[in-house]
Amino acid sequence: MVTAAGLAAARAVAAAVPDPELPMVTVADLGILRDVATEGERLVVTITPTYSGCPALREIAHDLRHRLTVLGGGRPLRTQGARRRI
């Protein structure tokens, strides 16, 4: 079960992920990070591209998965973006 403190920590970690093309700004700064929530035992992270077909979205999703998996000790994670599962 994801606790309130764990969810807050996950949100903070997700918000701090840098954009791969502009590493001086985060995905939160750019508005790409839409939500971090729980679904049962899983974290669900919703991201949207800055424009349709954004090539960095796959790399951002990978970075989010890695950082949040490390934070959660391997807990299941799902990222979704642009109304599709990643």
C-alpha positions in Angstrom: 0.0 0.0 0.0 1.3 3.4 -0.9 1.1 5.7 2.2 0.4 9.4 2.0 4.0 10.1 2.9 5.1 7.8 0.1 2.8 9.5 -2.4 4.2 12.9 -1.4 7.7 11.6 -1.8 6.9 10.2 -5.2 5.4 13.5 -6.3 8.5 15.3 -5.2 10.8 12.9 -7.1 8.7 13.0 -10.2 8.5 16.8 -10.2 12.3 17.0 -10.0 12.9 15.0 -13.2 14.7 17.2 -15.7 13.6 17.6 -19.3 16.2 15.7 -21.4 16.4 18.5 -24.0 16.5 21.4 -21.5 18.0 19.9 -18.3 17.8 23.3 -16.5 14.0 22.9 -16.2 12.0 20.1 -14.8 9.0 18.3 -16.2 6.9 20.1 -13.5 8.3 23.4 -14.7 7.2 22.6 -18.2 3.8 21.3 -17.2 4.5 17.8 -18.6 3.8 16.2 -15.2 0.1 16.1 -14.8 -0.5 13.7 -11.9 1.0 11.2 -9.5 -1.6 9.0 -7.9 -2.2 5.5 -6.6 -4.1 2.6 -8.2 -4.2 -0.1 -5.6 -0.6 -1.0 -4.9 0.8 0.9 -7.9 1.9 4.4 -8.5 0.3 5.9 -11.7 2.2 8.9 -13.2 0.4 10.9 -15.9 2.6 13.0 -18.3 1.7 14.9 -21.4 4.0 16.1 -24.2 4.7 19.7 -24.8 3.6 19.1 -28.4 2.2 16.2 -30.3 4.9 13.7 -31.2 7.4 15.0 -28.7 10.5 12.7 -29.1 11.6 13.2 -25.5 8.4 11.7 -24.0 9.8 8.1 -24.1 13.0 9.2 -22.3 11.1 11.2 -19.7 8.9 8.2 -19.0 12.0 6.0 -18.7 13.6 8.4 -16.3 10.4 8.6 -14.2 10.1 4.8 -14.0 13.8 4.5 -12.9 13.7 7.2 -10.3 10.3 6.1 -8.8 11.2 2.4 -8.9 14.4 3.2 -6.9 12.3 5.3 -4.4 9.8 2.5 -4.0 12.2 -0.3 -3.7 10.9 -2.0 -6.9 7.2 -1.4 -6.3 5.1 -1.6 -9.4 4.8 1.6 -11.4 2.8 2.6 -14.5 3.4 5.8 -16.4 0.8 7.0 -18.9 0.9 9.9 -21.3 -0.8 11.5 -24.1 -3.9 9.3 -23.4 -2.0 6.2 -24.0 -0.1 3.7 -21.8 3.6 3.9 -22.0 
